[in-house]
Amino acid sequence: MNEIIGLLPYAENAWLAFLTLWAALILFHVSIHFGTAAILIALARSQKWRKIQARETRVPASSEIRESFPGFLGTPFCLSLGLWAQYQDWGLPPMETSVWTVLVFFLIATLIHDLWFYSIHRLLHTKWLFKWHIPHHKSPVPTVWTNDRFTLLDVLMTQCFLIWVVFVLPIPPLALLLYRLSDHIKGLIGHSGFEFAASRLAIWPMPFVCVTHHDGHHELFHYNFGNTLSIWDRLFGTLDPEYDAKVLAVRERLAEKQPPQK
């Protein structure tokens, strides 16, 4: 990754090289966003029984996309700054890139970011900061377009993990890039409003979540703050008390290909 950054146009001018990296990652982010969204929408249309809530969203997609520009710019900025910090040797020297180092640090990043996201997410729901988070909650029925619908402060608070992680972990740049890619796709799936994988991995005592988890956060507001794991919600008492039962009910409904009851 450092070699690639070194080949960027204007590499001899640090500011222009950074702006080029940022622009490239914006293009990458937006391409993944709309490409994944198109796939999920197509799947949803062909498998309507997977819908979680019976009601429909009242927020136009155009409105959600328009209010996603801070996310389209802010998240790539944080990732660019993290990669740039490694390129400039400001952070810890990254481990040599290999299958094992990428896999191990990908998993470590997943765990650390999940706790970070949970903590910041709960903070954004306090009365002091909620005005910066409320655009993300304008619809209690989320769609793929809800995923990046953030204010700039909101996205910088949640995604600055991509910056500071390189100062505390010797994470290979490829692992950081792949983690961000997976988190973006997972976020789009999590906001889709359709359950694609309500497996037993999302039910106690397993630690993972499914789409029903974050969909429930938008529906109920005061529960389900986690991102990938239910550990923190269970530990700190913020998990929807009916979450496990809901996942089981969704599993049964999906097996019978039955849509949600209105």
N, C-alpha and C positions, 0 to 999 in steps of 0.2 A: 504493500500500500504506500509506503514512504517513497518507493521508487516511482510509483505512478504519480504521486503528488509532485515529485521532482521534475516530471516531464510535462507538467501543466504549462500552458502558455503563460508568459510573463513570470516564470519561476524565479527569475533574478529579482523581481520586484515583489516583496512579500505581500503587500496589500492586494495587488492585482492577482497574485496567485491564490490567495485566500478567497477573494471574491469569485474567482473562476471555480474553485472547489465548491463553494457555497452554491453557485448557480448550477453546477453539475448535479449536486445532491438534491437541489430543489426539483430539477427535471426528473431525477430518479424517483423522488418521493411522490411527485404528482402522477407519474406514469404508473407506479405501483398502486397508488390510491384509486385511480379511475379504472385501471385494468382489473384489479381485484374486485372492485365494486361492480363492474359490469358482469363478471362471472357469478358473483353472489346473487345479483338481481335476477340473472337468467335461471339460476338454480331455484331461487325462491318462487319464481313464476311457474316453474314446472313441478314444484313440490310444495304446494300451498298448505298441506297438512302440517308442515314443519313450523308454521307461524306460532309464536309463543302467546302473544296477546290477541284476543279476538277483535279489539278495536283497531282502527287505522290511525296513522299519524295525521295530524292536522297542519303540520308544518311543511310548506312546499320545499321540494328538493333544491330549487334555485336559491331559496333563502339560506338553507343550510350550507350549500356550496359557497355562496357569497361570503358568509360569515366564517368560512374555514381558512381564509387567506392568512390569518396570523399563524395557524397551524402549518400551512403549506410553507411558510417562511421560517417560523421559529424552530421547528423540530430539525430541519436541515441545518440551520445555523448552529444549534447545539452540537449536532454530530460533526459538522465541519470544524468547529472549535476544538472538540475533543481530538479528532484526527490531526488537526494542525498542531495542537500542543505536543502530540507524540512526534510529529515530523520535526518540530523545533527543539525536541529533547527537553521540554519543560516538565513533563511528567515522569513517572517511573519508566525505565527502559523496558519495552515490551518483550515478552518471551518470543523466542523464535517460532514462526508460524509452522505448525504441523497439524495433522488431523487431531491428535490428542490434545495439544494445547488449545486449539480452537474449540474443541468439544468441552474441555474442562472449564475454560473461562466463559464460554457461552452459558454453561449451567450456573456458574458462580454469579455471573451478571444477572441471570434470571432471578436468582434468589435475592440478591441485594436490591435490585431494582424493584422487586415486588414489595419489599418492606418499605422502600423509599416512596413508591407510588402510594401505598396504603396510607402512610403518614401524611404526605402532602395532600392527598385527596381528602382526608378527614379535616386537615387544616383549612382547605378551601371551602369546606362546608360550615365553617364557623361564621358568626355574624360579621366579623371584621373583614373577611375575604370573599364571602359568598357572592358579592356583586360582580366579582371578576370571573366567577365560575358559572353564573346563572345562564349565560347563553347556551351552555352545554346541556342544560336541563329544560329548555323551552318546550320540548316535547317529551311527555312521559312514555311515548312509544318510539324508541330510537330506530334509526335506519342507518345504512352504511354511511350516509352523508353526515351523520351526527358525529362520527369518529373524530374529525379534526376541527369541529366547531368550538373553538376556544378563543378567549381573549389572549393578548400577547403575554400578559403576566401569568395567566393560567398555564400556557404551554411552556413558558420558560421555567416556571417552578417545577413542573413535572418532568421536563426533558433535560434539565441541567445535569441530571445524572450522567448524560453522555459526555459531559465536560469533566466533572470532578472524578469520575471513575478511573480515568487514566492517571490520576495523581495518587490513587490508593491501591490500584491493581496493575500488575505488569501484563495487561490484557493485549493480545495481538490485535492489530488494527482490523484484520479480517473478522475476528470474533466479534468485535464491537459493531462492525458494519452488518454482519449477519444477524446479530441480536436485534439491532434496530429494525432490520427488514422483517424478521419474524414477529416482532412486537407490533409493527404496523399492520401486518396481515391479520394477526390475532385480534387487534383492536377493531378492524373492519368486520371481522366475523362476529366479534362480541357485540357490536352495535347493529347487526343486520336485522334483528327482530325475529330471526328464524333459528331454530335449534337444529344443528347439524350433527352434534356428537354428545348426546346426553348419556355418556357411558358411566359405568360404575366407578371410574376414576374420579368422578365429580361428586361422589357420595361418601359420607363418613364411613370408614376412617381414612379414606384416600384424600390427598391434599389438594387436588386440582379443582378447577371450576369449569363450567360449560357456559354456553351463551345465556342460559336461564339465569345465571348468577348476576351478570351485569345488566341484563334486561330488567331484572328485579330491582336493581339499584335505581334505574330511571323511573320505574313504576312506583316504588315505595319511598325512595329518596334518602331515608335514614339508615338503610342497611346496605350490605354488600359493597364495601369499599375496595376490596382487593382487585388484583389484575390477573394473575395467573394461578395463584394459590388461594385457598380458603383458610389457610392457617391463621392469618392475622385476624380475620373476621371472627373466627371461632375463638381465638385466644382472648380477644378484647371485647367480645360480646356484641359485635356489630353485624353478625350474620342473621339474615332473615330466619326467624324460628321455624318457618315452614319450608325452608330451602330444600332440604333433603327429600321431604315428601313431595314437593313440587317436581323435582327432577325425576323421581320415580313415576309420578303421574304422567309427566311428559314422555318418558320412555315407553310407557304402556300405550299412550295415545299415538306415538309415532309408529309403534309396531303394528298398530291397526290402521295406520294412515288416516287418522281422524283429525280434522281441523279443530281448533279451540272453540269451545262453546261460547256464544254471545250471551 
